Amino acid sequence: MYKVSLLTRDGATIAFDAEPSDTLLDAAERASIYLPSSCREGGCGACRVSRESGDVELMAYSSVALSEDERMAGDILLCRAQPRSDLALRAPFDEAAVGFAPVPKRRATLVAIEPVGSGTLRLQLQYKDDPTFGRAAQFTAGQFIELTLPDGSSKRSYSLANAPNWDGTLELFIRLQPHGAFSDYLRDRAAIGDTLLVRGPQGQFTLDEASAAPRWFVVGGTGLAPALSMLRQMGEFADPRSCRLFFGVNKVDELFALDAIDSLKAALPQLVVTLCVWKPEKEWREFTGTPVEALAQALLTAPERPDIYVCGPPALIAAAEEAGRSAGVPHDRIFSEKFTAA
């Protein structure tokens, strides 16, 4: 039996024991500690933490979830790591992201579904009253939920785009995928009034409230959702911190949620938004290129190093991390959430 100590971003220490045959995620859950995770198979990277000392053996995992650079920097996946000594770990999330009871399962009604850009849908769900949780949608801005289809045949995880609220509203932006089980349901069969099982909130992609650095959000496609959630939370709190949003898509007609972004500019007057289109039409007057290219240009003249929050496809994450590191942003000041097609 080994001793495992996990230091959260806000300075709390969480300790548990682990057998050599345990994954660290399973060992924590046996101690009623529910650490951020999603796929539990080394495929998503939601349970990535940094190893300060001690040894682990990593079982098979996807390089999408843990790149070679991240592994070399000391990062591990809790769902794939078995202890080989006592361990000291450092988490990229606050204690509030850790559960001390199983992840809640609740039922929600589909109350709105509409196209908002080429290939993207906006969904709004409403929690049903629950004897344990009531009606409120309580989560940390930036987290995600897992949805199960009404017939129970498939599950998918999606980031929340709205801020926590008392009326139980959940807003999602979902990119339709060819032949995806959930996409087929949304495209062909979803109807107002459908009931879906919601497991969550989950995830560690949340704001570092202890940092006074500017916050820059670099997002591709529906990676906008968690950034919207965080920025809306900042707007509700009238947060005066400097912030920027780099939002990128391939074509102009794929842009969405522009009304929500305009509302954010009113709530956060200091917010600077850069819309980035990789292959625009001739009349496009904003940034031509990827959000990472816009990020790299902005970093050249930035007066101080920002915290960078990145969400989108794995290639965008890797490119943004490289751009940030090249500009002197420390590894632990770049926070990311990878989206994979499903």
Sequence and secondary structure as in RCSB ss.txt:
>XXXX:A:sequence
MYKVSLLTRDGATIAFDAEPSDTLLDAAERASIYLPSSCREGGCGACRVSRESGDVELMAYSSVALSEDERMAGD
ILLCRAQPRSDLALRAPFDEAAVGFAPVPKRRATLVAIEPVGSGTLRLQLQYKDDPTFGRAAQFTAGQFIELTLP
DGSSKRSYSLANAPNWDGTLELFIRLQPHGAFSDYLRDRAAIGDTLLVRGPQGQFTLDEASAAPRWFVVGGTGLA
PALSMLRQMGEFADPRSCRLFFGVNKVDELFALDAIDSLKAALPQLVVTLCVWKPEKEWREFTGTPVEALAQALL
TAPERPDIYVCGPPALIAAAEEAGRSAGVPHDRIFSEKFTAA
>XXXX:A:secstr
 EEEEEE TTS EEEEEE TTS HHHHHHHTT B S SSSSSSS TTEEEEEES EEE    TTTS HHHHHTTE
EETTTEEESS EEEE SS GGG BSS   EEEEEEEEEEEEETTEEEEEEEE  BTTTBS B   TT EEEEE T
TSS EEEEE  S  BSS EEEEEEE  TT HHHHIIIII  TT EEEEEEEE S    TT  S EEEEEEGGGHH
HHHHHHHHHHHTT  S EEEEEEESSGGG   HHHHHHHHHH TTEEEEEEESS  TT  SEES HHHHHHHHHH
H SS  EEEEEESHHHHHHHHHHHHHTT  GGGEEEEE    
